[in-house]
Amino acid sequence: MEQLILDLGLAPMPTLANFVPDGNEPAWEHLRLWVQAQPRAPLPIYLWGPPGSGKTHLLRAVAQSLLGRGESVGWLGAEVTRPAPFDERWSAVLLDDVQLYTAAQQAAAFNWFVNAQSPAVGPQRAVLACGDRPPADLPLREDLRSRLGWGHVFQLQPLDEPARRAVLRRAADARGIALSDEVMDFMLNRFARDLSSLMALLDRLDGYALRTQRAITIPLVRAMLAAE
């Protein structure tokens, strides 16, 4: 019998401090300095790269940094089916996975962009966005696509295998998980190797191990897959 447990939110929150910038130092350093600056430059910032390159991590890390300073932000991800109207209290607008936006989401993003950059009240707000391709190649309405390329544009690269292993090890240690080299080899050789997929797999393994009260081993990984 599996033990029912509560989701205690053991996954570490994305922050600028726990981002591994190997190969992506310019984008990470720019965002780190931007968050700390007063006043902040309102020029848009756009991050692009393949899945697992850290785009959403950085965007969420900026959001957490601003919220931690008592500020309010607007967040529009592809999962947000009913975007809210622009809020004058926002200090920044963050647009995640813009290549997936529906027509309604594109309309909302354009409205947010215009209101942030040309506000009726208060100073200009920055727009931070990310996607899987350069702004010019995005499958978006022209007025939004062109604006996303107005400011700083950074291309992100996925981590190499040693760095991915280091991130997995650190994430496992943060959760109190004993992740053997054998299990890590199995994860890297049998599953999608981008970091976002590997972290999602670690989340699933952690939950399954807690429910079954077993250590994470290769047999447990196989049992989880069979149960799913």
VENHU-V36609 format. One record per pair of residues at least 6 apart in sequence whose C-alpha atoms are under 6 Angstrom apart, sorted by the first residue. I is the first residue (numbers start at 0). J is the second residue. Records with the same first field share a line. If there is no record, write none. Layout:
I = J / J
This chain:
1 = 210 / 211
2 = 210
3 = 210
13 = 56 / 60
14 = 60
15 = 60
23 = 155
26 = 153
41 = 123 / 124 / 125
42 = 125 / 150
43 = 125 / 126 / 127 / 150
44 = 127 / 150 / 151 / 152
45 = 127 / 128 / 129 / 152
46 = 129 / 152 / 153 / 154
47 = 129 / 130 / 131 / 132 / 154 / 155
48 = 131 / 154 / 155
49 = 131
51 = 157 / 193 / 194 / 195
52 = 155 / 156 / 157
71 = 89 / 90
72 = 89 / 90 / 91 / 92
73 = 92 / 93
74 = 93
75 = 94
76 = 95
77 = 99 / 100
85 = 111
90 = 124
91 = 124 / 125 / 126
92 = 126
93 = 126 / 127 / 128
94 = 128
95 = 128 / 129
96 = 129 / 130
97 = 130
98 = 130 / 137
109 = 143
115 = 123 / 124
116 = 123 / 124
134 = 144 / 148
182 = 217
